Amino acid sequence: MGVITISRGSYSKGKEIAEKLAQKLEYDCISREILLQASNQFNVKEAKLIRALHDAPSFFNRFQYGKEKFTAFIHEVFLGYIQKDNVIYHGLAGHYFAKGIPNVLKVRINSTIEERINEEMKRENISEQEARYLLIKDDEERRKWGISLYGIDTHNCELYDVVLQIDNLKVNDAVEVLFNIANRPCFQTTPEFRMISNDKFLAAKAYSAIVHKFPKANVKCKDAVVFVSVESDLSLEMEISSQIKELLENIGEIKEVKAGVLPLGTD
């Protein structure tokens, strides 16, 4: 039992691999569901939000603390989904959102540019030159999006446990490889890992609840106790602490909230 995140480029066979692997492991397979829920919380139609992802910096600048709010909502929804375990997620920065949860298998699927060009030409009925231009442009936009929103470069292999190149290795081969890796003890869910995942979820849920008021807050959770720190004038500590506790009082899973202020300019 565990959680797998699959990062993929367009026409890289990542979606097909995710779906076949989920069927073989008897896991749930999710992707758009995360975006749908986040778009509802962000009050932006899904189609508009999908288009906006290709122009992340300028789009989110239209909203006050837009980047912080959007990443908070997606983070919360993602961690909420994986609480039930046995999930494969292929989509928005799953490896980033799963950071710090030990049993998550983080995978990157790559495919040759020639293979991707051929697939794009067939699906879009366009020339090789057009397909190459669009793919290179899309790859760069996805890369910029990851750097802008999360400070990560999706091409960085250090982010993943496994990177597979779909070329000589075919889709079914990749599924078999990942199936065997996913069943290794280090990627199985244990009570300890479940507690870590739950604390991460509560921290994300708490941050979503206060992000509109304290977008720069640092939120952590340990054993369902939430710790919130905000950089501000020390004279405002009691007021800020009270506001945070009030914003979080309706999250029943939280046992206790400890809020404090860091002096302005603290690293």
TORRONU-510264 format. One record per atom (N, C-alpha, C, O): residue in three letters; x, y, z. Coordinates in steps of 0.05 Angstrom, whole numbers, plus 5000, padded with zeros to 4 digits. Atoms other than C-alpha are relative to their C-alpha. Layout:
<sites>
alaXYZ
...
</sites>
This chain:
<sites>
met501749765000
met500050005000
met501850255000
met503750265015
gly498449765001
gly502850684982
gly498950214981
gly496650204973
val500749785017
val502751314940
val502250044979
val504550024986
ile498149965021
ile505951444873
ile499350264986
ile497050314979
thr500449765016
thr506852114838
thr501649974974
thr503949884974
ile498750035026
ile508452124764
ile500150284986
ile498050394980
ser499649755014
ser511352744731
ser500549934970
ser501949744964
arg499950085028
arg510752754655
arg499850254983
arg498650454991
gly500449795019
gly511253204595
gly497749924981
gly496749704984
ser502150075019
ser506053234540
ser501049794980
ser503349794971
tyr499550225019
tyr505752614495
tyr502449835009
tyr504049744992
ser497850164990
ser510752244539
ser499249725009
ser500849575019
lys501250264992
lys506251644553
lys499649985030
lys498949775040
gly500350004970
gly506051844627
gly497249935009
gly496849795028
lys502850054993
lys498451844630
lys499349704996
lys498149585013
glu500650285006
glu498051154598
glu501449825020
glu500249625030
ile498550164980
ile503350874645
ile498650025027
ile498349825041
ala501349964974
ala499851174706
ala497449835001
ala496949705022
glu502550155000
glu493150864686
glu500449705001
glu499049565015
lys499550295000
lys495950174671
lys501249915026
lys500649695036
leu498850074975
leu500150174734
leu497949995022
leu497949825039
ala502149994980
ala494150374776
ala498249754998
ala497449645018
gln501650245004
gln490149794746
gln501449765011
gln500249595023
lys498450234991
lys495749304760
lys500349995030
lys500249775043
leu499649984971
leu496749544832
leu497350015015
leu497249985039
glu502749964988
glu489149644843
glu500050255017
glu498950265039
tyr500049744987
tyr490450374862
tyr498150184985
tyr497350134962
asp501549795014
asp486150984847
asp502050164984
asp504350194991
cys498349845017
cys488951414791
cys498650284997
cys496450294988
ile501249745000
ile487752164796
ile501950214986
ile504350174985
ser498549795013
ser489852794759
ser498350265000
ser498850445016
arg501749765003
arg484553304738
arg498450065025
arg497650295030
glu501649964976
glu480753194803
glu501250215019
glu499750375031
ile498649804983
ile485953604840
ile499550284990
ile498850465006
leu500449745012
leu485354184792
leu497150095003
leu496650335007
leu502849934998
leu477754164794
leu499350115028
leu498050325030
gln500649914973
gln477454224869
gln501450275006
gln500250455018
ala498549754995
ala482854764871
ala498750234985
ala498550464995
ser501249785016
ser479255164816
ser497450095014
ser496850335013
asn502449924985
asn472855144858
asn500750185024
asn499450385029
gln499249854977
gln476555404919
gln501150284991
gln500950485005
phe498849765011
phe480155924876
phe497950174986
phe498550404979
asn502349875013
asn473456114845
asn500850094972
asn500150314963
val499349965028
val476256054774
val499249754985
val499849534994
lys500950245015
lys473255604721
lys502449844992
lys504649954986
glu497850185005
glu477554994707
glu501350064973
glu503850074971
ala498949955026
ala478455154633
ala501850255000
ala504050254988
lys498549754998
lys480855854649
lys502649955016
lys504750065010
leu497750064983
leu485555584703
leu502149844985
leu504449884988
ile498250165016
ile488555064655
ile501650184981
ile504050164978
arg498649825018
arg490055614605
arg502050185015
arg504150255005
ala498449834984
ala492856044660
ala502749875008
ala504650015013
leu497650144992
leu497955514679
leu502350044980
leu504650014987
his497949955019
his501655664615
his501150285001
his503050354987
asp499149724997
asp502456384637
asp499950075030
asp498950285037
ala500449984971
ala502956284712
ala500750275013
ala499150375028
pro499349764985
pro506756904735
pro498050234995
pro497150355015
ser501849775005
ser502357424700
ser497249955009
ser495850135018
phe502750064992
phe495857064714
phe499650035030
phe497750175039
phe500449994971
phe496756984789
phe500650275012
phe499850335034
asn499549734991
asn499257694795
asn497550175000
asn497450395012
arg502549855001
arg492157914780
arg498549985027
arg496750145032
phe501450054975
phe489957654848
phe501950085023
phe504450055020
gln498349944977
gln492457904915
gln501049735012
gln499549565020
tyr498750254991
tyr497357364938
tyr499049764985
tyr498549554996
gly501150215016
gly494856944880
gly501649745000
gly500549525002
lys498350245000
lys500856474878
lys499849855026
lys499549605026
glu500250134974
glu500556334952
glu497449865004
glu497349635014
lys502750124997
lys493056204951
lys499749754983
lys498849544992
phe500350235018
phe493255744890
phe501649765009
phe500549545010
thr498450224991
thr499055324915
thr499049885026
thr499149645030
ala501150104974
ala495855274984
ala497649824995
ala497449615007
phe502450155005
phe489255024956
phe500749734986
phe499649524994
ile499250255014
ile492554514909
ile501449815020
ile500949575020
his498550164980
his497154274965
his498049865019
his498349625024
glu501950124982
glu491254165012
glu498449784987
glu498049574998
val501650195014
val487053804960
val501649744995
val500649524999
phe498350235005
phe492853354940
phe500449835025
phe500049585024
leu499450154976
leu494653155011
leu497449885011
leu497549665024
gly502550114991
gly487253045026
gly499449744984
gly498549544996
tyr500550245017
tyr486752544968
tyr501749775008
tyr500849545009
ile498350234995
ile492752134988
ile499749895029
ile501049705036
gln500350114973
gln490452045060
gln498849725000
gln499449565018
lys501250275001
lys486451435039
lys501949794990
lys501349554991
asp497950195009
asp492751125009
asp499249864974
asp497049904964
asn500450145025
asn493450694947
asn499250184977
asn497050154965
val500649795020
val493651284899
val502450044982
val504750064990
ile498049905019
ile497451454836
ile499050274989
ile496750304980
tyr500649735009
tyr497552194818
tyr501850074977
tyr504350064981
his498349895022
his499952454751
his498950274993
his496650294983
gly501049725005
gly499353204744
gly501850205013
gly504250185013
leu498749774990
leu501153844778
leu501949955024
leu501049925047
ala497949994979
ala507753794817
ala499549825024
ala499949915047
gly500550194978
gly505853184858
gly502449955017
gly502249925041
his497650054985
his513053064877
his500750235019
his501950195040
tyr499649774983
tyr513253764906
tyr498249995024
tyr499050025047
phe502050014978
phe506853684947
phe500549775019
phe499749785042
ala499550234984
ala509153004972
ala502650025015
ala503449835029
lys497449974987
lys515753274997
lys499949965030
lys498150075044
gly500050054971
gly517453015066
gly498449765009
gly498549695033
ile501550244993
ile512852405063
ile501749774990
ile501949734966
pro497950205008
pro517751815063
pro499249784981
pro500849694965
asn500750245016
asn513751265029
asn499050064972
asn498349884957
val501049935027
val511751654966
val502149944979
val504450034981
leu498250065023
leu514851374902
leu499750224979
leu497550254968
lys500149775018
lys516551974858
lys501349924974
lys503749854973
val499150105026
val517251814784
val499950224979
val498150394979
arg500049825023
arg519052214722
arg500149834975
arg501749644972
ile500150145025
ile517151954653
ile500950194977
ile499750404973
asn499049855023
asn521052214592
asn499649834975
asn499549594976
ser500150135026
ser520252054519
ser501650164980
ser502150404984
thr498349865019
thr524452224458
thr498450224986
thr496050194982
ile501449785014
ile522852874422
ile498849904974
ile496750004966
glu501150105026
glu521952484357
glu497449865004
glu495549894988
glu502450144994
glu516752034387
glu497750195007
glu495550154998
arg502149804991
arg513052624418
arg499150164976
arg496750224973
ile500849845024
ile513253014352
ile498149834983
ile496149944973
asn501850175016
asn510252424315
asn497249985012
asn495249994997
glu502650024986
glu504752364367
glu498450264997
glu496050264992
glu501349745003
glu503253114364
glu499050044971
glu496950154967
met500849975028
met503053104287
met497549844995
met495749944981
lys502350175004
lys498052534288
lys497550115013
lys495350125001
arg502449914985
arg493452814341
arg499050274991
arg496650324991
glu500749735007
glu493553534317
glu499850054970
glu499050264961
asn500049985029
asn494253404243
asn501650254990
asn500650414975
ile498349775007
ile500053894236
ile502749904989
ile503249664990
ser497450075011
ser506953904204
ser502049945021
ser501650005045
glu497950074981
glu513353654236
glu501150265012
glu501750275036
gln498949744991
gln515954374241
gln498250125022
gln499150225042
glu501949894981
glu509554604276
glu500049845026
glu500049965048
ala500150174977
ala509554014323
ala502550045018
ala502350055042
arg497549964985
arg516854114343
arg499950275015
arg500750285038
tyr500249744988
tyr515654854356
tyr498250005025
tyr498950105046
leu501950004978
leu509554724399
leu501049845024
leu500549925047
leu499050164978
leu512854174440
leu502250145016
leu502250145040
ile497949864986
ile519054574455
ile498950245016
ile499850295038
lys501349784987
lys514755174473
lys498549915025
lys498750035047
asp501650104978
asp510254754518
asp501949905022
asp501449955046
asp498050094980
asp516354434553
asp501150245016
asp501450225040
glu498849774987
glu519255114568
glu498050145018
glu498750235040
glu502249884984
glu512555384593
glu499649845026
glu499249965047
arg500350174976
arg511754794640
arg502350045020
arg501950055044
arg497649964984
arg518854894665
arg499850265015
arg500350285039
lys500349744987
lys517655634678
lys497850005021
lys498150135042
trp502350014981
trp511055474712
trp501049875027
trp500349985048
gly499150144976
gly514454994761
gly501950185016
gly501850195041
ile498149824986
ile519955494777
ile498650245012
ile499250325035
ser501449774991
ser515156074784
ser498349945025
ser498350095045
leu501850064978
leu510055734830
leu501349865023
leu500649915046
tyr499050174978
tyr514255234869
tyr503050025004
tyr504149915023
gly497149994997
gly521555414858
gly501449754993
gly503649705003
ile498850255008
ile522954744826
ile500249984969
ile498550094955
asp499650055028
asp525554534758
asp499249714995
asp500649535004
thr501050275004
thr521553934735
thr501949824984
thr501649584984
his498150165014
his527453714692
his502349905018
his504049755009
asn497950074981
asn531853634754
asn499549715010
asn497649665025
cys500450294993
cys532752874763
cys500249955030
cys499249755040
glu499850034971
glu534352974837
glu497350015015
glu497149935038
leu502749984988
leu526953094850
leu498749735002
leu496749705016
tyr501450255004
tyr525252374833
tyr501549765011
tyr504049765012
asp498850264992
asp526551664859
asp500849854975
asp502849714974
val499650155025
val526051384788
val499550184976
val497550334975
val500549875025
val526851694719
val500149794977
val502149654974
leu500250205021
leu524651264660
leu499850144972
leu498350324969
gln500149905028
gln526051404586
gln498549804983
gln499249574980
ile501650185017
ile520651124541
ile501150024971
ile500650214956
asp498750025026
asp524550914479
asp500349704995
asp498449574986
asn499850295000
asn527450214480
asn498249875021
asn497049665017
leu501850084979
leu523650144544
leu497250104992
leu496750334988
lys502749945009
lys516250114525
lys498250045024
lys499050005047
val502049944979
val509950284564
val499749765019
val499849805044
asn500450244983
asn508749574590
asn502549935016
asn502349835038
asp497550044985
asp516149514609
asp500150195024
asp500850115046
ala499949804979
ala515650154649
ala498049935022
ala498649965046
val502050084980
val509349914684
val501049775017
val500749775041
glu498850224985
glu512849264703
glu502250095019
glu502349995042
val497849904984
val518949624729
val498950155025
val499750105047
leu501149844978
leu514750114771
leu498349825019
leu498349885043
phe501550184983
phe510249554796
phe501949865020
phe501249845044
asn498150144982
asn516249184825
asn501250195020
asn501550125044
ile498949804981
ile519149824856
ile497950075020
ile498650105044
ala502249924981
ala512450024886
ala499549805021
ala498549875043
asn500650214980
asn511949364922
asn502449955020
asn502249785037
arg497850034982
arg518649444957
arg499250125027
arg497650315029
pro500749924972
pro518249545034
pro500250305004
pro498650425019
cys499549714995
cys520950265031
cys497750184990
cys497550414998
phe502249845011
phe514850494992
phe497249915010
phe495249984998
gln502550094988
gln509550155035
gln499350195023
gln501050305036
thr500949824979
thr505350565083
thr500249865027
thr499349635030
thr499850104972
thr506850465157
thr498550195018
thr497950425009
pro501349814981
pro503350775218
pro501650255003
pro500450475005
glu498349764998
glu509351245224
glu499650184976
glu499350434979
phe500349845024
phe508751475152
phe497250124998
phe496950354989
arg502749895001
arg501251555159
arg499750245018
arg498350445012
met500149774982
met502252025219
met501450244987
met500450464990
ile498649785013
ile507252435179
ile498250124978
ile497950374976
ser501849915022
ser502352475120
ser497750165012
ser496950375001
asn502349864987
asn496652685167
asn500850275010
asn499450465007
asp499049754990
asp500853225199
asp500550204977
asp499950444979
lys499649835023
lys502853495130
lys497350104990
lys497050344982
phe502749925010
phe495453505110
phe498850215018
phe497650415009
leu501149804982
leu493353875173
leu501450274998
leu500250485000
ala498549755003
ala498954385163
ala499050144975
ala498750394975
ala500949885025
ala496654495091
ala497150115003
ala496550324992
lys502849914995
lys489354545113
lys500050265016
lys498450445011
ala499849764983
ala491255055166
ala500950244984
ala499950464986
tyr499049775016
tyr495255475117
tyr497950104980
tyr497650344976
ser502149915018
ser489455475067
ser497950175014
ser496850365003
ala502049854985
ala484955745122
ala500950285008
ala499350455013
ile499049744992
ile489556325139
ile501450154978
ile502350384982
val498349885021
val492956465072
val499050284991
val500650454983
his501149745009
his488257045055
his500850225019
his500950465011
lys499449804979
lys490157395120
lys503150005006
lys504250225010
phe497250024994
phe497257145131
phe501449834978
phe502249604983
pro498950155022
pro500056935063
pro502949915003
pro503949724991
lys497250064996
lys507256925087
lys500549835026
lys502849805034
ala499850154975
ala505856505149
ala501549744995
ala501449624974
asn498750265001
asn510155895164
asn498349825018
asn498049875042
val501850184986
val505655315184
val501249725001
val501949614980
lys499150274997
lys507954645212
lys498149855019
lys496549985033
cys501850164983
cys504454075247
cys501549765011
cys503049634996
lys498850244988
lys506753525295
lys497949885019
lys497150015038
asp502050144984
asp501953015325
asp497450165003
asp496350185025
ala502549855001
ala495953445305
ala500150275015
ala498150395019
val499649744988
val498854055341
val501150184978
val503250124967
val499249825021
val499454635292
val501650245011
val500850375030
phe498249784992
phe505155145298
phe500050204977
phe500750134954
val500149795020
val504355805261
val501850235009
val501650335031
ser498449774994
ser509556355258
ser499750214978
ser499650144954
val500449785019
val508657035225
val502050215006
val502450295029
glu498149794997
glu513857565213
glu498550265004
glu497050354986
ser501549754995
ser511258205245
ser501350145024
ser503250055036
asp499249854976
asp512258725300
asp499349845025
asp497049745027
leu500550164976
leu512858375367
leu497750105017
leu496449955031
ser502349884984
ser507758855397
ser497349904990
ser495349935005
leu502550115011
leu502458525353
leu499649705005
leu497849594994
glu500050294997
glu503857815376
glu497349905011
glu496249715001
met502550104988
met497657735420
met497650034981
met496049854979
glu502149955019
glu493058035367
glu500149804977
glu498149684969
ile499650195022
ile495957605311
ile499449715009
ile498149564994
ser500550274989
ser495856975354
ser497049955003
ser496049734996
ser502950034997
ser488557095370
ser498549974973
ser496749814971
gln501350015026
gln486657205297
gln500549724987
gln498749614975
ile499450265012
ile490156565275
ile498449785013
ile497349615000
lys501650204986
lys486856145329
lys497150014993
lys495749804991
glu502849975008
glu480156425309
glu499549884972
glu497549764967
leu500350105027
leu481256255236
leu500249694999
leu499149574980
leu499650295000
leu483155535254
leu498249855019
leu498449605020
glu501650134979
glu478055395308
glu498049794989
glu497149625004
asn502050195011
asn473355025261
asn501249754987
asn499749584976
ile498750245011
ile478454515238
ile500349805023
ile502149815039
gly500350184977
gly476553955286
gly502349825004
gly502849745027
glu497850194997
glu482553505272
glu502450125015
glu504049975025
ile497849874986
ile487254015302
ile499649995030
ile497650085040
lys500250024971
lys488653875375
lys500650275014
lys499350345033
glu499149754987
glu492054535391
glu501450184979
glu502650084960
val498749815017
val494455165356
val502050175016
val501250295036
lys498049844987
lys500955505377
lys501050204980
lys502350144960
ala499349795019
ala501856175342
ala501850205013
ala501550275036
gly498149804989
gly507456675350
gly501050184978
gly500450154954
val499049805019
val511057255317
val503049995000
val504349975021
leu497149975004
leu518057295289
leu500650304995
leu499150424980
pro499449725005
pro521257985291
pro500550054971
pro501749884957
leu499649935028
leu521358335224
leu503049984993
leu504750075008
gly497250035009
gly527558175184
gly501349745009
gly503749705003
thr498850264991
thr528557485216
thr500349814977
thr498449784961
asp499650195022
asp531556985168
asp498749735007
asp498849544991
</sites>
